[in-house]
């Protein structure tokens, strides 16, 4: 049986949530800046580890950024590492972003 998976932008909470069969499986928090979305933290809920939640979240939020024509600040180490392993998403990263540049925002 296939799990029903739904990724939703819960903008009032500044996060994308992934539900599996109606239960919160994980989320990515974000903040918006002019032309940029910063992904701050990724979390997989207990009981959902090892089910591809983190990767599905990363792909989903990066696809959403692309659809909205936003550049990305990968503040979250998980999202940053995922982009490094999936070069077809590297073009989304704001070329001026780095950890030092971001520290004052």
C-alpha positions in Angstrom: 0.0 0.0 0.0 1.3 3.5 -0.9 1.4 6.2 1.7 -0.6 9.3 0.9 2.0 12.1 1.1 1.1 15.8 1.0 3.5 18.8 1.1 1.9 22.0 2.2 3.2 25.5 2.6 1.9 26.6 6.0 2.8 30.3 5.5 1.4 31.5 8.8 4.0 29.2 10.5 6.7 29.9 8.0 7.2 26.3 7.2 6.5 23.5 4.7 5.0 20.4 6.3 5.0 16.9 4.9 2.0 14.8 6.0 2.0 11.0 5.5 -1.5 9.5 5.8 -2.7 12.5 7.7 0.2 12.6 10.3 2.9 15.3 10.4 6.1 13.5 9.2 8.4 16.4 9.0 8.9 20.1 8.2 11.2 22.7 6.9 11.1 26.2 8.4 11.8 29.2 6.2 12.0 33.0 6.1 11.3 35.2 3.1 13.5 38.0 1.8 13.1 40.0 -1.4 13.6 37.4 -4.2 15.0 34.9 -1.7 13.7 32.1 0.5 16.0 31.0 3.3 15.6 27.4 4.5 16.5 27.5 8.2 15.8 24.1 9.7 14.6 20.6 8.6 13.1 18.1 11.0 11.7 14.6 10.7 9.2 13.6 13.3 9.9 10.5 15.5 8.6 7.4 13.8 9.2 8.6 10.3 13.0 8.3 10.1 14.2 6.1 7.3 11.2 6.7 5.1 12.7 9.3 2.8 11.0 12.2 4.6 14.1 14.5 4.6 14.8 14.0 0.9 11.1 14.5 0.0 11.0 17.7 2.0 14.2 19.0 0.4 13.1 18.2 -3.2 9.6 19.7 -2.5 10.8 22.9 -0.9 13.4 23.5 -3.6 10.8 22.8 -6.4 8.5 25.3 -4.7 11.4 27.9 -4.7 12.0 27.2 -8.4 8.2 27.5 -9.2 8.1 30.9 -7.3 11.3 32.0 -9.1 13.1 32.5 -5.7 16.8 32.1 -5.0 17.7 30.0 -2.0 19.8 30.5 1.1 20.5 27.0 2.5 20.9 27.9 6.1 19.9 24.4 7.1 22.9 22.0 6.8 20.6 19.2 5.6 19.2 21.3 2.7 22.7 22.6 1.9 24.1 19.0 1.8 21.1 17.8 -0.2 21.8 20.5 -2.9 25.5 19.4 -3.0 24.4 15.9 -3.8 21.8 17.0 -6.4 23.6 19.3 -8.8 20.4 20.0 -10.7 19.3 22.2 -7.8 22.6 24.2 -7.4 21.3 26.9 -9.7 18.8 27.9 -7.1 21.4 29.0 -4.5 21.9 32.7 -4.4 25.5 33.2 -5.7 26.2 35.9 -3.1 25.0 33.7 -0.2 27.5 32.2 2.3 27.3 31.6 6.0 29.4 34.7 6.8 27.2 36.9 4.5 24.1 35.6 6.2 25.1 36.0 9.8 23.8 39.5 10.2 20.3 38.9 8.9 
